[in-house]
Structure formats: structure tokens, C-alpha cells
Amino acid sequence: MRRKTFYAALAALPLLAILTFGNRGILKRVALEREVSDLRHELYEGRATGDSLREEIKRIHRDTAAIERLARERYGMVRPGETIYTVDE
């Protein structure tokens, strides 16, 4: 009886190893599920960033003060008659 149990366990050992460590094994599945979760999180972050950028674009198109602020900050533009003073620190 002990021999049969030993041989059954010996025969089951490679099967268990394949199911655990194989290309379609449990460890591979856990790693892939973790990767899917990370990619979903990255996708949601990207969507949120895209949504906020779309709102920023809409706001800039509607608000002339925002357009003026961007022109002054990014491109150094001034109104006619204004003088720019630079301060060295």
C-alpha cells in the first residue's frame, strides 16, 4: 500500500510542477493578472489626464484672460505700449 502511494505521488509530482511553473501555470497566471491590473490603472490615469486636458482646451477657447495669460507666460508677449523690465537676482 505504501508503494502505491509513493508511486502515485512520484507520478503526480511532474504534473504538479507543470501546473505550477509551466508556461500556462499558476505563477504565470498570477503575474499576467498583476500586469493586467497595472495596465488598467495606467489606462485610467491616461484617460483622466486626457479628460483634464480636453477641459483645459475648452476653457482656454472660452476665456480670453486665459489666452492672454498663456501668451504672456509662454511666449513673452506684451500689450501695445507696455514695457518689460527684467530683474537680475
PyMOL Python script that loads the backbone (N, CA, C, O; Angstrom):
from pymol import cmd

cmd.read_pdbstr("""\
ATOM      1  N   MET A   1       0.811  -1.191   0.000  1.00  0.00           N
ATOM      2  CA  MET A   1       0.000   0.000   0.000  1.00  0.00           C
ATOM      3  C   MET A   1       0.862   1.265   0.000  1.00  0.00           C
ATOM      4  O   MET A   1       0.545   2.238  -0.685  1.00  0.00           O
ATOM      5  N   ARG A   2       1.938   1.246   0.761  1.00  0.00           N
ATOM      6  CA  ARG A   2       2.820   2.389   0.814  1.00  0.00           C
ATOM      7  C   ARG A   2       3.510   2.613  -0.531  1.00  0.00           C
ATOM      8  O   ARG A   2       3.735   3.754  -0.935  1.00  0.00           O
ATOM      9  N   ARG A   3       3.840   1.539  -1.209  1.00  0.00           N
ATOM     10  CA  ARG A   3       4.495   1.667  -2.515  1.00  0.00           C
ATOM     11  C   ARG A   3       3.565   2.322  -3.518  1.00  0.00           C
ATOM     12  O   ARG A   3       3.998   3.177  -4.290  1.00  0.00           O
ATOM     13  N   LYS A   4       2.311   1.946  -3.525  1.00  0.00           N
ATOM     14  CA  LYS A   4       1.347   2.530  -4.450  1.00  0.00           C
ATOM     15  C   LYS A   4       1.210   4.035  -4.192  1.00  0.00           C
ATOM     16  O   LYS A   4       1.152   4.832  -5.128  1.00  0.00           O
ATOM     17  N   THR A   5       1.161   4.404  -2.930  1.00  0.00           N
ATOM     18  CA  THR A   5       1.056   5.825  -2.582  1.00  0.00           C
ATOM     19  C   THR A   5       2.319   6.564  -3.013  1.00  0.00           C
ATOM     20  O   THR A   5       2.253   7.677  -3.534  1.00  0.00           O
ATOM     21  N   PHE A   6       3.468   5.932  -2.792  1.00  0.00           N
ATOM     22  CA  PHE A   6       4.733   6.541  -3.194  1.00  0.00           C
ATOM     23  C   PHE A   6       4.798   6.732  -4.700  1.00  0.00           C
ATOM     24  O   PHE A   6       5.181   7.804  -5.169  1.00  0.00           O
ATOM     25  N   TYR A   7       4.432   5.712  -5.463  1.00  0.00           N
ATOM     26  CA  TYR A   7       4.472   5.807  -6.924  1.00  0.00           C
ATOM     27  C   TYR A   7       3.429   6.795  -7.448  1.00  0.00           C
ATOM     28  O   TYR A   7       3.674   7.483  -8.439  1.00  0.00           O
ATOM     29  N   ALA A   8       2.290   6.870  -6.804  1.00  0.00           N
ATOM     30  CA  ALA A   8       1.265   7.838  -7.207  1.00  0.00           C
ATOM     31  C   ALA A   8       1.766   9.263  -6.956  1.00  0.00           C
ATOM     32  O   ALA A   8       1.579  10.153  -7.786  1.00  0.00           O
ATOM     33  N   ALA A   9       2.396   9.462  -5.813  1.00  0.00           N
ATOM     34  CA  ALA A   9       2.946  10.782  -5.512  1.00  0.00           C
ATOM     35  C   ALA A   9       4.083  11.120  -6.459  1.00  0.00           C
ATOM     36  O   ALA A   9       4.210  12.264  -6.895  1.00  0.00           O
ATOM     37  N   LEU A  10       4.903  10.140  -6.779  1.00  0.00           N
ATOM     38  CA  LEU A  10       6.020  10.344  -7.708  1.00  0.00           C
ATOM     39  C   LEU A  10       5.514  10.673  -9.104  1.00  0.00           C
ATOM     40  O   LEU A  10       6.118  11.484  -9.807  1.00  0.00           O
ATOM     41  N   ALA A  11       4.418  10.058  -9.511  1.00  0.00           N
ATOM     42  CA  ALA A  11       3.844  10.334 -10.828  1.00  0.00           C
ATOM     43  C   ALA A  11       3.143  11.696 -10.841  1.00  0.00           C
ATOM     44  O   ALA A  11       3.125  12.373 -11.869  1.00  0.00           O
ATOM     45  N   ALA A  12       2.579  12.091  -9.727  1.00  0.00           N
ATOM     46  CA  ALA A  12       1.863  13.358  -9.650  1.00  0.00           C
ATOM     47  C   ALA A  12       2.810  14.557  -9.537  1.00  0.00           C
ATOM     48  O   ALA A  12       2.417  15.679  -9.857  1.00  0.00           O
ATOM     49  N   LEU A  13       4.020  14.343  -9.099  1.00  0.00           N
ATOM     50  CA  LEU A  13       4.969  15.427  -8.905  1.00  0.00           C
ATOM     51  C   LEU A  13       5.276  16.193 -10.189  1.00  0.00           C
ATOM     52  O   LEU A  13       5.238  17.423 -10.160  1.00  0.00           O
ATOM     53  N   PRO A  14       5.579  15.545 -11.311  1.00  0.00           N
ATOM     54  CA  PRO A  14       5.809  16.316 -12.550  1.00  0.00           C
ATOM     55  C   PRO A  14       4.563  17.081 -13.006  1.00  0.00           C
ATOM     56  O   PRO A  14       4.666  18.203 -13.502  1.00  0.00           O
ATOM     57  N   LEU A  15       3.404  16.478 -12.837  1.00  0.00           N
ATOM     58  CA  LEU A  15       2.166  17.150 -13.211  1.00  0.00           C
ATOM     59  C   LEU A  15       1.968  18.409 -12.366  1.00  0.00           C
ATOM     60  O   LEU A  15       1.603  19.465 -12.883  1.00  0.00           O
ATOM     61  N   LEU A  16       2.210  18.285 -11.083  1.00  0.00           N
ATOM     62  CA  LEU A  16       2.092  19.432 -10.191  1.00  0.00           C
ATOM     63  C   LEU A  16       3.113  20.525 -10.558  1.00  0.00           C
ATOM     64  O   LEU A  16       2.794  21.713 -10.518  1.00  0.00           O
ATOM     65  N   ALA A  17       4.313  20.124 -10.907  1.00  0.00           N
ATOM     66  CA  ALA A  17       5.338  21.087 -11.306  1.00  0.00           C
ATOM     67  C   ALA A  17       4.933  21.813 -12.586  1.00  0.00           C
ATOM     68  O   ALA A  17       5.125  23.024 -12.693  1.00  0.00           O
ATOM     69  N   ILE A  18       4.375  21.091 -13.557  1.00  0.00           N
ATOM     70  CA  ILE A  18       3.936  21.708 -14.807  1.00  0.00           C
ATOM     71  C   ILE A  18       2.795  22.696 -14.542  1.00  0.00           C
ATOM     72  O   ILE A  18       2.785  23.800 -15.087  1.00  0.00           O
ATOM     73  N   LEU A  19       1.837  22.294 -13.706  1.00  0.00           N
ATOM     74  CA  LEU A  19       0.704  23.158 -13.401  1.00  0.00           C
ATOM     75  C   LEU A  19       1.131  24.410 -12.629  1.00  0.00           C
ATOM     76  O   LEU A  19       0.487  25.454 -12.732  1.00  0.00           O
ATOM     77  N   THR A  20       2.191  24.308 -11.874  1.00  0.00           N
ATOM     78  CA  THR A  20       2.642  25.453 -11.084  1.00  0.00           C
ATOM     79  C   THR A  20       3.611  26.340 -11.850  1.00  0.00           C
ATOM     80  O   THR A  20       3.445  27.559 -11.871  1.00  0.00           O
ATOM     81  N   PHE A  21       4.616  25.750 -12.477  1.00  0.00           N
ATOM     82  CA  PHE A  21       5.691  26.530 -13.070  1.00  0.00           C
ATOM     83  C   PHE A  21       5.661  26.587 -14.590  1.00  0.00           C
ATOM     84  O   PHE A  21       6.498  27.268 -15.183  1.00  0.00           O
ATOM     85  N   GLY A  22       4.750  25.912 -15.229  1.00  0.00           N
ATOM     86  CA  GLY A  22       4.717  25.858 -16.689  1.00  0.00           C
ATOM     87  C   GLY A  22       4.317  27.179 -17.328  1.00  0.00           C
ATOM     88  O   GLY A  22       4.000  28.148 -16.637  1.00  0.00           O
ATOM     89  N   ASN A  23       4.337  27.204 -18.654  1.00  0.00           N
ATOM     90  CA  ASN A  23       4.000  28.398 -19.422  1.00  0.00           C
ATOM     91  C   ASN A  23       2.574  28.849 -19.154  1.00  0.00           C
ATOM     92  O   ASN A  23       2.286  30.044 -19.210  1.00  0.00           O
ATOM     93  N   ARG A  24       1.682  27.917 -18.866  1.00  0.00           N
ATOM     94  CA  ARG A  24       0.293  28.248 -18.539  1.00  0.00           C
ATOM     95  C   ARG A  24      -0.005  27.926 -17.078  1.00  0.00           C
ATOM     96  O   ARG A  24      -1.150  27.651 -16.719  1.00  0.00           O
ATOM     97  N   GLY A  25       1.009  27.960 -16.253  1.00  0.00           N
ATOM     98  CA  GLY A  25       0.871  27.577 -14.853  1.00  0.00           C
ATOM     99  C   GLY A  25       0.310  28.683 -13.980  1.00  0.00           C
ATOM    100  O   GLY A  25       0.005  29.784 -14.437  1.00  0.00           O
ATOM    101  N   ILE A  26       0.189  28.351 -12.729  1.00  0.00           N
ATOM    102  CA  ILE A  26      -0.410  29.253 -11.754  1.00  0.00           C
ATOM    103  C   ILE A  26       0.429  30.513 -11.572  1.00  0.00           C
ATOM    104  O   ILE A  26      -0.114  31.616 -11.511  1.00  0.00           O
ATOM    105  N   LEU A  27       1.742  30.360 -11.485  1.00  0.00           N
ATOM    106  CA  LEU A  27       2.603  31.521 -11.284  1.00  0.00           C
ATOM    107  C   LEU A  27       2.545  32.472 -12.467  1.00  0.00           C
ATOM    108  O   LEU A  27       2.537  33.690 -12.288  1.00  0.00           O
ATOM    109  N   LYS A  28       2.506  31.928 -13.668  1.00  0.00           N
ATOM    110  CA  LYS A  28       2.399  32.749 -14.871  1.00  0.00           C
ATOM    111  C   LYS A  28       1.070  33.502 -14.875  1.00  0.00           C
ATOM    112  O   LYS A  28       1.020  34.679 -15.231  1.00  0.00           O
ATOM    113  N   ARG A  29       0.004  32.826 -14.483  1.00  0.00           N
ATOM    114  CA  ARG A  29      -1.319  33.466 -14.460  1.00  0.00           C
ATOM    115  C   ARG A  29      -1.350  34.615 -13.458  1.00  0.00           C
ATOM    116  O   ARG A  29      -1.897  35.678 -13.752  1.00  0.00           O
ATOM    117  N   VAL A  30      -0.775  34.416 -12.291  1.00  0.00           N
ATOM    118  CA  VAL A  30      -0.741  35.469 -11.278  1.00  0.00           C
ATOM    119  C   VAL A  30       0.039  36.674 -11.800  1.00  0.00           C
ATOM    120  O   VAL A  30      -0.381  37.816 -11.615  1.00  0.00           O
ATOM    121  N   ALA A  31       1.165  36.423 -12.447  1.00  0.00           N
ATOM    122  CA  ALA A  31       1.965  37.516 -13.000  1.00  0.00           C
ATOM    123  C   ALA A  31       1.194  38.265 -14.088  1.00  0.00           C
ATOM    124  O   ALA A  31       1.235  39.494 -14.145  1.00  0.00           O
ATOM    125  N   LEU A  32       0.500  37.533 -14.942  1.00  0.00           N
ATOM    126  CA  LEU A  32      -0.270  38.174 -16.009  1.00  0.00           C
ATOM    127  C   LEU A  32      -1.449  38.969 -15.447  1.00  0.00           C
ATOM    128  O   LEU A  32      -1.765  40.043 -15.960  1.00  0.00           O
ATOM    129  N   GLU A  33      -2.095  38.464 -14.416  1.00  0.00           N
ATOM    130  CA  GLU A  33      -3.198  39.208 -13.801  1.00  0.00           C
ATOM    131  C   GLU A  33      -2.692  40.494 -13.165  1.00  0.00           C
ATOM    132  O   GLU A  33      -3.362  41.525 -13.228  1.00  0.00           O
ATOM    133  N   ARG A  34      -1.524  40.442 -12.560  1.00  0.00           N
ATOM    134  CA  ARG A  34      -0.919  41.648 -11.981  1.00  0.00           C
ATOM    135  C   ARG A  34      -0.596  42.652 -13.081  1.00  0.00           C
ATOM    136  O   ARG A  34      -0.823  43.851 -12.918  1.00  0.00           O
ATOM    137  N   GLU A  35      -0.068  42.164 -14.197  1.00  0.00           N
ATOM    138  CA  GLU A  35       0.248  43.047 -15.320  1.00  0.00           C
ATOM    139  C   GLU A  35      -1.024  43.685 -15.891  1.00  0.00           C
ATOM    140  O   GLU A  35      -1.027  44.872 -16.217  1.00  0.00           O
ATOM    141  N   VAL A  36      -2.093  42.910 -16.010  1.00  0.00           N
ATOM    142  CA  VAL A  36      -3.368  43.454 -16.495  1.00  0.00           C
ATOM    143  C   VAL A  36      -3.863  44.536 -15.548  1.00  0.00           C
ATOM    144  O   VAL A  36      -4.337  45.581 -15.994  1.00  0.00           O
ATOM    145  N   SER A  37      -3.759  44.298 -14.261  1.00  0.00           N
ATOM    146  CA  SER A  37      -4.193  45.287 -13.281  1.00  0.00           C
ATOM    147  C   SER A  37      -3.381  46.575 -13.409  1.00  0.00           C
ATOM    148  O   SER A  37      -3.946  47.668 -13.378  1.00  0.00           O
ATOM    149  N   ASP A  38      -2.074  46.454 -13.553  1.00  0.00           N
ATOM    150  CA  ASP A  38      -1.218  47.631 -13.719  1.00  0.00           C
ATOM    151  C   ASP A  38      -1.568  48.393 -14.995  1.00  0.00           C
ATOM    152  O   ASP A  38      -1.618  49.623 -14.992  1.00  0.00           O
ATOM    153  N   LEU A  39      -1.810  47.668 -16.080  1.00  0.00           N
ATOM    154  CA  LEU A  39      -2.147  48.317 -17.341  1.00  0.00           C
ATOM    155  C   LEU A  39      -3.505  49.008 -17.281  1.00  0.00           C
ATOM    156  O   LEU A  39      -3.686  50.076 -17.867  1.00  0.00           O
ATOM    157  N   ARG A  40      -4.458  48.403 -16.577  1.00  0.00           N
ATOM    158  CA  ARG A  40      -5.758  49.061 -16.405  1.00  0.00           C
ATOM    159  C   ARG A  40      -5.609  50.351 -15.614  1.00  0.00           C
ATOM    160  O   ARG A  40      -6.213  51.368 -15.953  1.00  0.00           O
ATOM    161  N   HIS A  41      -4.804  50.307 -14.562  1.00  0.00           N
ATOM    162  CA  HIS A  41      -4.559  51.503 -13.762  1.00  0.00           C
ATOM    163  C   HIS A  41      -3.919  52.589 -14.626  1.00  0.00           C
ATOM    164  O   HIS A  41      -4.309  53.754 -14.550  1.00  0.00           O
ATOM    165  N   GLU A  42      -2.953  52.214 -15.433  1.00  0.00           N
ATOM    166  CA  GLU A  42      -2.292  53.167 -16.332  1.00  0.00           C
ATOM    167  C   GLU A  42      -3.286  53.735 -17.344  1.00  0.00           C
ATOM    168  O   GLU A  42      -3.236  54.923 -17.661  1.00  0.00           O
ATOM    169  N   LEU A  43      -4.180  52.901 -17.848  1.00  0.00           N
ATOM    170  CA  LEU A  43      -5.197  53.348 -18.796  1.00  0.00           C
ATOM    171  C   LEU A  43      -6.123  54.364 -18.146  1.00  0.00           C
ATOM    172  O   LEU A  43      -6.420  55.398 -18.746  1.00  0.00           O
ATOM    173  N   TYR A  44      -6.581  54.089 -16.934  1.00  0.00           N
ATOM    174  CA  TYR A  44      -7.469  55.022 -16.237  1.00  0.00           C
ATOM    175  C   TYR A  44      -6.773  56.357 -15.976  1.00  0.00           C
ATOM    176  O   TYR A  44      -7.387  57.416 -16.102  1.00  0.00           O
ATOM    177  N   GLU A  45      -5.500  56.302 -15.615  1.00  0.00           N
ATOM    178  CA  GLU A  45      -4.744  57.544 -15.406  1.00  0.00           C
ATOM    179  C   GLU A  45      -4.622  58.327 -16.700  1.00  0.00           C
ATOM    180  O   GLU A  45      -4.756  59.550 -16.706  1.00  0.00           O
ATOM    181  N   GLY A  46      -4.366  57.620 -17.802  1.00  0.00           N
ATOM    182  CA  GLY A  46      -4.264  58.278 -19.103  1.00  0.00           C
ATOM    183  C   GLY A  46      -5.584  58.910 -19.518  1.00  0.00           C
ATOM    184  O   GLY A  46      -5.605  60.015 -20.060  1.00  0.00           O
ATOM    185  N   ARG A  47      -6.669  58.220 -19.269  1.00  0.00           N
ATOM    186  CA  ARG A  47      -7.987  58.779 -19.591  1.00  0.00           C
ATOM    187  C   ARG A  47      -8.260  60.021 -18.757  1.00  0.00           C
ATOM    188  O   ARG A  47      -8.781  61.013 -19.268  1.00  0.00           O
ATOM    189  N   ALA A  48      -7.911  59.973 -17.478  1.00  0.00           N
ATOM    190  CA  ALA A  48      -8.128  61.130 -16.607  1.00  0.00           C
ATOM    191  C   ALA A  48      -7.296  62.319 -17.077  1.00  0.00           C
ATOM    192  O   ALA A  48      -7.777  63.452 -17.079  1.00  0.00           O
ATOM    193  N   THR A  49      -6.061  62.067 -17.471  1.00  0.00           N
ATOM    194  CA  THR A  49      -5.210  63.137 -17.987  1.00  0.00           C
ATOM    195  C   THR A  49      -5.790  63.713 -19.265  1.00  0.00           C
ATOM    196  O   THR A  49      -5.823  64.931 -19.440  1.00  0.00           O
ATOM    197  N   GLY A  50      -6.245  62.849 -20.158  1.00  0.00           N
ATOM    198  CA  GLY A  50      -6.854  63.308 -21.407  1.00  0.00           C
ATOM    199  C   GLY A  50      -8.100  64.131 -21.153  1.00  0.00           C
ATOM    200  O   GLY A  50      -8.314  65.150 -21.810  1.00  0.00           O
ATOM    201  N   ASP A  51      -8.926  63.705 -20.208  1.00  0.00           N
ATOM    202  CA  ASP A  51     -10.135  64.460 -19.874  1.00  0.00           C
ATOM    203  C   ASP A  51      -9.789  65.843 -19.338  1.00  0.00           C
ATOM    204  O   ASP A  51     -10.405  66.836 -19.725  1.00  0.00           O
ATOM    205  N   SER A  52      -8.806  65.907 -18.450  1.00  0.00           N
ATOM    206  CA  SER A  52      -8.435  67.204 -17.886  1.00  0.00           C
ATOM    207  C   SER A  52      -7.843  68.113 -18.958  1.00  0.00           C
ATOM    208  O   SER A  52      -8.081  69.320 -18.942  1.00  0.00           O
ATOM    209  N   LEU A  53      -7.076  67.550 -19.888  1.00  0.00           N
ATOM    210  CA  LEU A  53      -6.521  68.361 -20.973  1.00  0.00           C
ATOM    211  C   LEU A  53      -7.620  68.864 -21.905  1.00  0.00           C
ATOM    212  O   LEU A  53      -7.550  69.995 -22.386  1.00  0.00           O
ATOM    213  N   ARG A  54      -8.636  68.036 -22.165  1.00  0.00           N
ATOM    214  CA  ARG A  54      -9.756  68.479 -23.001  1.00  0.00           C
ATOM    215  C   ARG A  54     -10.502  69.642 -22.336  1.00  0.00           C
ATOM    216  O   ARG A  54     -10.891  70.607 -22.994  1.00  0.00           O
ATOM    217  N   GLU A  55     -10.691  69.525 -21.015  1.00  0.00           N
ATOM    218  CA  GLU A  55     -11.348  70.611 -20.282  1.00  0.00           C
ATOM    219  C   GLU A  55     -10.514  71.883 -20.324  1.00  0.00           C
ATOM    220  O   GLU A  55     -11.055  72.980 -20.465  1.00  0.00           O
ATOM    221  N   GLU A  56      -9.200  71.739 -20.202  1.00  0.00           N
ATOM    222  CA  GLU A  56      -8.292  72.895 -20.284  1.00  0.00           C
ATOM    223  C   GLU A  56      -8.396  73.560 -21.655  1.00  0.00           C
ATOM    224  O   GLU A  56      -8.419  74.787 -21.749  1.00  0.00           O
ATOM    225  N   ILE A  57      -8.458  72.770 -22.699  1.00  0.00           N
ATOM    226  CA  ILE A  57      -8.590  73.316 -24.060  1.00  0.00           C
ATOM    227  C   ILE A  57      -9.912  74.061 -24.202  1.00  0.00           C
ATOM    228  O   ILE A  57      -9.942  75.164 -24.747  1.00  0.00           O
ATOM    229  N   LYS A  58     -11.002  73.473 -23.718  1.00  0.00           N
ATOM    230  CA  LYS A  58     -12.307  74.149 -23.780  1.00  0.00           C
ATOM    231  C   LYS A  58     -12.286  75.460 -23.018  1.00  0.00           C
ATOM    232  O   LYS A  58     -12.812  76.471 -23.484  1.00  0.00           O
ATOM    233  N   ARG A  59     -11.666  75.437 -21.831  1.00  0.00           N
ATOM    234  CA  ARG A  59     -11.595  76.640 -21.009  1.00  0.00           C
ATOM    235  C   ARG A  59     -10.788  77.728 -21.695  1.00  0.00           C
ATOM    236  O   ARG A  59     -11.160  78.901 -21.662  1.00  0.00           O
ATOM    237  N   ILE A  60      -9.694  77.344 -22.309  1.00  0.00           N
ATOM    238  CA  ILE A  60      -8.854  78.334 -22.991  1.00  0.00           C
ATOM    239  C   ILE A  60      -9.591  78.929 -24.187  1.00  0.00           C
ATOM    240  O   ILE A  60      -9.470  80.126 -24.447  1.00  0.00           O
ATOM    241  N   HIS A  61     -10.337  78.131 -24.904  1.00  0.00           N
ATOM    242  CA  HIS A  61     -11.078  78.647 -26.048  1.00  0.00           C
ATOM    243  C   HIS A  61     -12.168  79.638 -25.633  1.00  0.00           C
ATOM    244  O   HIS A  61     -12.502  80.543 -26.398  1.00  0.00           O
ATOM    245  N   ARG A  62     -12.729  79.474 -24.421  1.00  0.00           N
ATOM    246  CA  ARG A  62     -13.806  80.343 -23.966  1.00  0.00           C
ATOM    247  C   ARG A  62     -13.306  81.582 -23.235  1.00  0.00           C
ATOM    248  O   ARG A  62     -13.946  82.631 -23.301  1.00  0.00           O
ATOM    249  N   ASP A  63     -12.195  81.485 -22.550  1.00  0.00           N
ATOM    250  CA  ASP A  63     -11.741  82.529 -21.638  1.00  0.00           C
ATOM    251  C   ASP A  63     -10.614  83.343 -22.260  1.00  0.00           C
ATOM    252  O   ASP A  63      -9.517  82.823 -22.466  1.00  0.00           O
ATOM    253  N   THR A  64     -10.873  84.618 -22.562  1.00  0.00           N
ATOM    254  CA  THR A  64      -9.844  85.457 -23.177  1.00  0.00           C
ATOM    255  C   THR A  64      -8.722  85.785 -22.197  1.00  0.00           C
ATOM    256  O   THR A  64      -7.576  85.968 -22.608  1.00  0.00           O
ATOM    257  N   ALA A  65      -9.042  85.863 -20.896  1.00  0.00           N
ATOM    258  CA  ALA A  65      -7.999  86.130 -19.898  1.00  0.00           C
ATOM    259  C   ALA A  65      -7.005  84.973 -19.849  1.00  0.00           C
ATOM    260  O   ALA A  65      -5.807  85.191 -19.670  1.00  0.00           O
ATOM    261  N   ALA A  66      -7.496  83.746 -20.007  1.00  0.00           N
ATOM    262  CA  ALA A  66      -6.594  82.582 -20.011  1.00  0.00           C
ATOM    263  C   ALA A  66      -5.695  82.610 -21.238  1.00  0.00           C
ATOM    264  O   ALA A  66      -4.516  82.265 -21.159  1.00  0.00           O
ATOM    265  N   ILE A  67      -6.254  83.020 -22.372  1.00  0.00           N
ATOM    266  CA  ILE A  67      -5.448  83.116 -23.595  1.00  0.00           C
ATOM    267  C   ILE A  67      -4.352  84.159 -23.404  1.00  0.00           C
ATOM    268  O   ILE A  67      -3.198  83.927 -23.765  1.00  0.00           O
ATOM    269  N   GLU A  68      -4.713  85.307 -22.838  1.00  0.00           N
ATOM    270  CA  GLU A  68      -3.728  86.370 -22.608  1.00  0.00           C
ATOM    271  C   GLU A  68      -2.646  85.904 -21.638  1.00  0.00           C
ATOM    272  O   GLU A  68      -1.462  86.163 -21.854  1.00  0.00           O
ATOM    273  N   ARG A  69      -3.056  85.211 -20.560  1.00  0.00           N
ATOM    274  CA  ARG A  69      -2.081  84.718 -19.575  1.00  0.00           C
ATOM    275  C   ARG A  69      -1.090  83.763 -20.221  1.00  0.00           C
ATOM    276  O   ARG A  69       0.115  83.855 -19.986  1.00  0.00           O
ATOM    277  N   LEU A  70      -1.608  82.832 -21.048  1.00  0.00           N
ATOM    278  CA  LEU A  70      -0.717  81.891 -21.724  1.00  0.00           C
ATOM    279  C   LEU A  70       0.227  82.604 -22.686  1.00  0.00           C
ATOM    280  O   LEU A  70       1.409  82.271 -22.767  1.00  0.00           O
ATOM    281  N   ALA A  71      -0.299  83.583 -23.412  1.00  0.00           N
ATOM    282  CA  ALA A  71       0.551  84.325 -24.352  1.00  0.00           C
ATOM    283  C   ALA A  71       1.657  85.068 -23.620  1.00  0.00           C
ATOM    284  O   ALA A  71       2.791  85.122 -24.096  1.00  0.00           O
ATOM    285  N   ARG A  72       1.338  85.636 -22.474  1.00  0.00           N
ATOM    286  CA  ARG A  72       2.356  86.360 -21.707  1.00  0.00           C
ATOM    287  C   ARG A  72       3.380  85.405 -21.090  1.00  0.00           C
ATOM    288  O   ARG A  72       4.581  85.667 -21.147  1.00  0.00           O
ATOM    289  N   GLU A  73       2.916  84.303 -20.503  1.00  0.00           N
ATOM    290  CA  GLU A  73       3.822  83.389 -19.808  1.00  0.00           C
ATOM    291  C   GLU A  73       4.695  82.584 -20.757  1.00  0.00           C
ATOM    292  O   GLU A  73       5.912  82.509 -20.587  1.00  0.00           O
ATOM    293  N   ARG A  74       4.069  81.987 -21.751  1.00  0.00           N
ATOM    294  CA  ARG A  74       4.811  81.067 -22.619  1.00  0.00           C
ATOM    295  C   ARG A  74       5.586  81.767 -23.731  1.00  0.00           C
ATOM    296  O   ARG A  74       6.685  81.346 -24.092  1.00  0.00           O
ATOM    297  N   TYR A  75       5.009  82.829 -24.266  1.00  0.00           N
ATOM    298  CA  TYR A  75       5.612  83.429 -25.463  1.00  0.00           C
ATOM    299  C   TYR A  75       6.164  84.817 -25.223  1.00  0.00           C
ATOM    300  O   TYR A  75       6.685  85.440 -26.148  1.00  0.00           O
ATOM    301  N   GLY A  76       6.062  85.317 -24.001  1.00  0.00           N
ATOM    302  CA  GLY A  76       6.643  86.615 -23.682  1.00  0.00           C
ATOM    303  C   GLY A  76       5.967  87.766 -24.402  1.00  0.00           C
ATOM    304  O   GLY A  76       6.602  88.795 -24.633  1.00  0.00           O
ATOM    305  N   MET A  77       4.727  87.631 -24.755  1.00  0.00           N
ATOM    306  CA  MET A  77       4.024  88.680 -25.482  1.00  0.00           C
ATOM    307  C   MET A  77       3.591  89.787 -24.518  1.00  0.00           C
ATOM    308  O   MET A  77       3.370  89.545 -23.331  1.00  0.00           O
ATOM    309  N   VAL A  78       3.477  90.999 -25.051  1.00  0.00           N
ATOM    310  CA  VAL A  78       3.067  92.158 -24.264  1.00  0.00           C
ATOM    311  C   VAL A  78       1.985  92.911 -25.027  1.00  0.00           C
ATOM    312  O   VAL A  78       1.827  92.756 -26.238  1.00  0.00           O
ATOM    313  N   ARG A  79       1.261  93.714 -24.301  1.00  0.00           N
ATOM    314  CA  ARG A  79       0.267  94.590 -24.926  1.00  0.00           C
ATOM    315  C   ARG A  79       0.993  95.782 -25.542  1.00  0.00           C
ATOM    316  O   ARG A  79       2.095  96.139 -25.125  1.00  0.00           O
ATOM    317  N   PRO A  80       0.365  96.383 -26.528  1.00  0.00           N
ATOM    318  CA  PRO A  80       0.988  97.589 -27.103  1.00  0.00           C
ATOM    319  C   PRO A  80       1.141  98.672 -26.034  1.00  0.00           C
ATOM    320  O   PRO A  80       0.209  98.964 -25.285  1.00  0.00           O
ATOM    321  N   GLY A  81       2.324  99.251 -25.983  1.00  0.00           N
ATOM    322  CA  GLY A  81       2.595 100.321 -25.034  1.00  0.00           C
ATOM    323  C   GLY A  81       3.166  99.840 -23.713  1.00  0.00           C
ATOM    324  O   GLY A  81       3.597 100.670 -22.912  1.00  0.00           O
ATOM    325  N   GLU A  82       3.190  98.532 -23.444  1.00  0.00           N
ATOM    326  CA  GLU A  82       3.760  98.022 -22.200  1.00  0.00           C
ATOM    327  C   GLU A  82       5.274  97.925 -22.329  1.00  0.00           C
ATOM    328  O   GLU A  82       5.813  97.713 -23.415  1.00  0.00           O
ATOM    329  N   THR A  83       5.938  98.085 -21.201  1.00  0.00           N
ATOM    330  CA  THR A  83       7.386  97.956 -21.155  1.00  0.00           C
ATOM    331  C   THR A  83       7.721  96.803 -20.219  1.00  0.00           C
ATOM    332  O   THR A  83       7.160  96.692 -19.129  1.00  0.00           O
ATOM    333  N   ILE A  84       8.632  95.955 -20.650  1.00  0.00           N
ATOM    334  CA  ILE A  84       9.052  94.805 -19.850  1.00  0.00           C
ATOM    335  C   ILE A  84      10.353  95.168 -19.140  1.00  0.00           C
ATOM    336  O   ILE A  84      11.317  95.627 -19.752  1.00  0.00           O
ATOM    337  N   TYR A  85      10.344  94.943 -17.828  1.00  0.00           N
ATOM    338  CA  TYR A  85      11.553  95.130 -17.027  1.00  0.00           C
ATOM    339  C   TYR A  85      11.988  93.762 -16.519  1.00  0.00           C
ATOM    340  O   TYR A  85      11.167  92.996 -16.014  1.00  0.00           O
ATOM    341  N   THR A  86      13.276  93.452 -16.652  1.00  0.00           N
ATOM    342  CA  THR A  86      13.798  92.201 -16.118  1.00  0.00           C
ATOM    343  C   THR A  86      14.652  92.527 -14.892  1.00  0.00           C
ATOM    344  O   THR A  86      15.391  93.512 -14.872  1.00  0.00           O
ATOM    345  N   VAL A  87      14.534  91.690 -13.889  1.00  0.00           N
ATOM    346  CA  VAL A  87      15.281  91.880 -12.648  1.00  0.00           C
ATOM    347  C   VAL A  87      16.262  90.737 -12.507  1.00  0.00           C
ATOM    348  O   VAL A  87      15.871  89.570 -12.512  1.00  0.00           O
ATOM    349  N   ASP A  88      17.539  91.069 -12.382  1.00  0.00           N
ATOM    350  CA  ASP A  88      18.569  90.062 -12.167  1.00  0.00           C
ATOM    351  C   ASP A  88      18.668  89.791 -10.678  1.00  0.00           C
ATOM    352  O   ASP A  88      18.718  90.720  -9.872  1.00  0.00           O
ATOM    353  N   GLU A  89      18.696  88.528 -10.318  1.00  0.00           N
ATOM    354  CA  GLU A  89      18.793  88.171  -8.904  1.00  0.00           C
ATOM    355  C   GLU A  89      20.205  87.803  -8.547  1.00  0.00           C
ATOM    356  O   GLU A  89      20.483  87.472  -7.394  1.00  0.00           O
TER     357      GLU A  89
END
""", "prot")
cmd.dss("prot")
cmd.show_as("cartoon", "prot")
cmd.util.cbc("prot")
cmd.orient("prot")
